[in-house]
Amino acid sequence: MTTATKSRTTVEVSPTEPVAIITRTLDAPRDIVWRAISQPEHLVQWWGPHGYTNRVAGYDFRVGGKWRIETTDTKGQQFNFHGEFREIAAPGKIVQTFGMEGMWDGRYSVDSLTLTADRKRTIYRIVSRFPSIADRDFMIASGMEKGMNEGFERLDALLAELSRNAG
């Protein structure tokens, strides 16, 4: 596997499988990270790059439930993300589909997220399986890493706030 590190996030891709593995260590306990990623009122605060705003257009957090997030960039352009929850095991695992209208119509990745407690920190690891290596490479080339890293920076700020309020 090839590993690329940017900021505190690691992205690994395989030359032979349509998979990307994203890992980041978050400075918050797993229960607080779980709240930030599973509750829509928190999710909209960190989803996507700096300056983007989000609206939850649907969020049925149960196996078989669908989700949809509408994201607006700083120029007013809207992006619509959607998927379905396939597995939920609180507070450590979510498996869901991930699609984006206008870019990936009719196709999606299957994302398996695990949260591993590491003392007062949490290891966030997501394995994204794409329909093909070409689809994976297209997604990575589309600016995914920039948006992901900025989203993680926004998540870090939210986790710090949630941690202060929990103590």
C-alpha positions in Angstrom: 0.0 0.0 0.0 1.1 3.5 -0.7 0.9 5.9 2.3 0.6 9.7 2.1 0.7 11.8 5.2 -0.7 15.3 5.3 -1.2 17.1 8.6 -2.2 14.5 11.2 -4.1 12.4 8.7 -2.8 9.3 6.9 -4.3 8.1 3.6 -3.3 4.7 2.3 -4.2 3.3 -1.1 -3.6 -0.1 -2.6 -2.3 -0.5 -6.2 -4.4 -3.6 -6.6 -7.7 -3.0 -4.6 -10.2 -0.1 -4.9 -9.7 0.9 -1.3 -8.6 4.0 0.6 -7.8 3.8 4.4 -7.9 7.1 6.2 -6.5 7.3 9.8 -6.4 10.2 12.2 -5.8 10.4 16.0 -8.3 12.7 17.6 -7.6 14.4 21.0 -10.9 13.4 22.6 -12.3 10.4 24.3 -14.3 8.0 22.1 -17.7 8.8 23.6 -17.3 12.5 22.7 -16.0 11.6 19.2 -19.0 9.3 18.8 -21.4 12.2 19.6 -19.6 14.5 17.2 -19.9 12.1 14.3 -23.3 10.5 15.0 -25.5 13.4 16.0 -26.6 15.7 13.1 -26.4 18.9 15.1 -22.7 18.3 15.6 -22.0 16.7 12.2 -23.0 19.9 10.4 -20.5 21.9 12.3 -17.4 20.1 11.0 -18.4 18.4 7.7 -16.3 19.7 4.8 -13.7 22.5 4.2 -13.4 25.7 6.2 -16.1 28.2 5.4 -18.6 25.7 4.1 -22.0 25.5 5.6 -24.1 22.4 5.9 -27.8 21.5 6.2 -29.1 18.0 7.2 -31.8 17.2 4.7 -32.3 13.7 6.2 -30.7 11.7 9.0 -32.3 8.4 10.0 -29.5 7.0 12.2 -30.4 3.4 12.2 -29.4 0.3 10.2 -31.2 0.8 6.8 -31.8 4.5 7.5 -30.8 7.1 4.9 -28.8 10.3 5.4 -28.4 13.4 3.2 -26.3 16.5 3.8 -26.4 19.6 1.6 -23.2 21.5 1.7 -22.7 25.1 0.4 -19.2 26.4 -0.4 -18.1 30.0 0.0 -19.2 30.9 -3.5 -22.8 29.6 -3.0 -22.3 26.3 -4.9 -24.2 23.4 -3.4 -23.0 19.8 -3.1 -25.3 17.0 -2.0 -24.0 14.0 -0.2 -26.1 10.9 0.7 -26.0 7.3 1.8 -27.5 4.6 3.9 -26.4 3.2 7.2 -25.6 -0.5 7.0 -24.2 -1.2 10.4 -24.1 0.8 13.7 -22.3 -0.4 16.8 -22.1 2.4 19.3 -19.7 3.8 20.2 -17.2 2.2 17.9 -18.4 1.4 14.4 -20.5 2.8 11.6 -20.7 1.2 8.1 -22.5 3.4 5.5 -22.6 4.1 1.8 -21.4 7.4 0.5 -22.5 9.1 -2.7 -22.3 12.5 -4.2 -24.9 13.9 -6.6 -23.5 15.3 -9.9 -20.1 13.6 -9.5 -20.9 10.0 -8.7 -24.5 9.5 -9.8 -25.5 5.9 -9.4 -22.3 4.9 -7.7 -21.1 5.0 -4.1 -18.3 3.8 -1.8 -18.9 1.7 1.3 -17.2 3.3 4.2 -16.4 1.3 7.4 -15.5 3.6 10.3 -14.0 2.3 13.5 -13.2 4.4 16.6 -10.6 2.9 18.9 -10.1 4.3 22.4 -6.5 5.2 23.1 -6.4 6.6 26.7 -8.0 10.0 26.4 -7.6 10.0 22.6 -9.4 8.2 19.8 -8.1 6.6 16.7 -10.5 7.3 13.8 -10.0 4.8 10.9 -12.2 4.6 7.9 -11.8 2.0 5.1 -13.5 3.2 2.0 -14.2 0.6 -0.7 -14.9 2.0 -4.1 -16.6 0.4 -7.2 -13.2 0.5 -9.0 -9.6 1.7 -8.6 -10.5 4.4 -11.2 -13.4 5.6 -9.0 -11.1 5.7 -6.0 -8.4 7.6 -7.8 -11.0 10.0 -9.2 -12.3 10.7 -5.7 -8.8 11.4 -4.4 -7.9 13.6 -7.3 -11.2 15.6 -6.9 -9.8 17.4 -3.8 -11.0 14.9 -1.2 -7.8 15.2 0.9 -8.1 19.0 1.2 -11.8 18.8 2.2 -11.1 15.9 4.5 -8.2 17.6 6.3 -10.1 20.8 6.7 -13.1 18.9 8.0 -10.8 17.2 10.5 -9.5 20.6 11.6 -13.1 21.7 12.2 -13.8 18.4 14.0 -10.8 19.0 16.3 -12.2 22.4 17.3 -15.7 20.9 17.9 -14.2 18.1 20.0 -12.2 20.6 22.1 -15.5 22.5 22.8 -17.5 19.3 23.6 -14.7 18.1 25.9 -14.6 21.4 27.8 -18.4 21.3 28.2 -18.3 17.6 29.4 -15.8 18.4 32.1 
